[in-house]
Amino acid sequence: MEKKGTRPEQFKVMVGIYLLCFTLVALACINISPWARNRIFFLSTHESESSAQNQSTNIPDSNKYSIVSKPDKEKKSESIIMKEEGEKPEEKVDNSTTLKPPQNKDVCNYAKGKWVVDTRKPFYRGCKYTQRNWVCRLTNRTDFSYENYRWQSTDCKMPEFEPSDFLKRMRNRVVAFIGDSLSREQFQSMMCMLTGGEETPDVEDVADQYGFLLVLRGGAVHHHGWAYRFKSTNTTILHAWSARLCDREPINATDTNTLFAMHLDRQPAFIRNHIDDLGVLVINTAHHWSKQMVNMDKEVIYLNGEPLKDKYLLKIENAKIFKVNNIVQWLDSKLGSNPNLQVFFRTTSPRHFLKGEWNTGGKCDSTIPLTRGSEVLKEESMDKVVADAVNGTRVKILDITALSDLRDEAHISHYGKKANDCLHWCLPGVPDTWNELLSALV
């Protein structure tokens, strides 16, 4: 009888032991689970931070790319509240921050567009600030249809050029055009656009303040630069000659027939001496890079203070590329300490000589507008040398090559002189458009 009664009691004891063990395990799990959760969160957080650090090593140099952030009103979406796994976040993550190439896409590419008929009068007709042979209305040319076109950008509207507005924006600033004769033509175009071609008491000649006047024997005055100041806004517009943007000095200062050293790795004296005084600098170099032109200017190419010996750079096109990159890098280094300075490298102005060159009978007799087309569709500049040089720097491109290439009928041609000029432009004309683009960009 006793044996039969012990089995239920043993069963009860075993059940009680099982219940006790289950209770202890449950209590242990309750105590451990916060630690486990914390450990899992730490591991996931550490993994995310490591991933971010690894990704940061792949972020391009800030000099080459710019990060574009969302406006302040959208910044709220960038914050996220941590949630348990499986739950939805309260707000969406903003993944719209993107890496952009050096050319800021938020700035309109005014060089992409088309020529359209415009019956409004040009900014000026005759002008006291231009060379007479560049004003085609003063020559024997009788067709002036080249004046009836304006450039219209495709992706955004280019602001109208307003002389008083430009001068107000350039108050207390110096706008300098440094380069060859086409730089001088752009400078003269700007002066004509700002004055309407009329003489005004608001403008004073300040060329002597920049040492641009050289008195020759017999009292004749030679200009190697021009400068005019608008008194009302204290704005100076000037041009200084530097065909190849190199420093130039006599090899033997005591010899009147001396050759000149053209230093590839040194900047023009005017830019070196006045860089801290400038507000806007527009530079260019292109058509003077030939052995013939260098020899005509009695120059010898120098590098590191010595006559150039490098066979690669002795090829004139390679020397030009070296110079373009050299001056861009130098200017970019100066822009850090000159935050109010804007520098533009104007691209090459195209020539339209047919059946020869300037010295071999080349001509450009067309007077029919836009026979080469009316529209520029490509984003990229035709001037790859300049475009590549400024890429990733604070020097901006003033891209006028493709739009000017469509206007072969707007050159001076043979009118008013015996030689054909298929390089320079009639004024008013295409260089006015260059200045409209410049005004839109400053």
Number of C-alpha atoms within 10 A of each C-alpha: 5 6 6 8 9 10 11 10 11 11 11 11 12 12 12 12 12 12 12 12 12 12 12 12 11 12 11 11 12 11 10 11 11 11 11 12 12 11 12 12 13 12 12 12 12 12 12 12 12 12 11 11 11 11 10 10 9 8 10 13 10 11 11 14 18 17 12 13 12 14 8 7 7 10 11 13 14 13 12 13 8 10 10 9 6 6 8 11 12 12 12 12 12 14 8 10 10 11 14 13 14 16 20 12 9 7 9 17 21 25 27 23 21 19 21 14 13 12 11 10 9 17 19 18 18 17 21 14 19 20 12 15 16 21 19 25 19 14 15 11 14 11 11 14 14 22 21 16 21 20 24 19 20 17 12 13 11 18 12 11 19 13 17 12 13 15 18 14 13 19 17 17 21 21 22 25 28 28 22 21 20 22 25 21 23 23 28 26 26 25 23 25 23 20 20 18 21 16 13 10 8 13 17 14 13 17 19 13 9 14 14 18 16 14 10 9 7 6 8 8 12 11 14 14 20 24 23 20 20 20 14 12 16 17 22 24 21 25 28 26 20 25 20 25 28 23 20 21 15 17 14 12 11 8 9 8 10 14 17 20 22 28 25 26 19 20 22 23 15 15 20 12 10 11 18 14 13 19 22 21 20 23 26 25 26 20 17 15 16 15 14 10 12 17 11 9 13 15 20 18 21 20 16 10 13 11 13 17 11 10 8 10 17 14 12 15 15 14 18 22 15 16 22 24 17 19 21 23 16 13 20 19 14 15 18 11 10 16 9 12 19 18 23 22 22 25 23 23 25 21 20 24 20 13 11 11 15 17 8 9 12 18 19 21 19 13 19 14 19 18 12 12 13 17 20 18 12 11 11 13 19 17 17 11 16 24 20 14 21 22 18 19 19 22 21 21 22 26 27 25 19 23 25 23 20 21 26 26 24 29 27 25 28 17 20 18 12 8 14 21 22 24 20 20 27 21 31 26 25 25 24 24 22 22 19 20 23 19 19 15 18 13
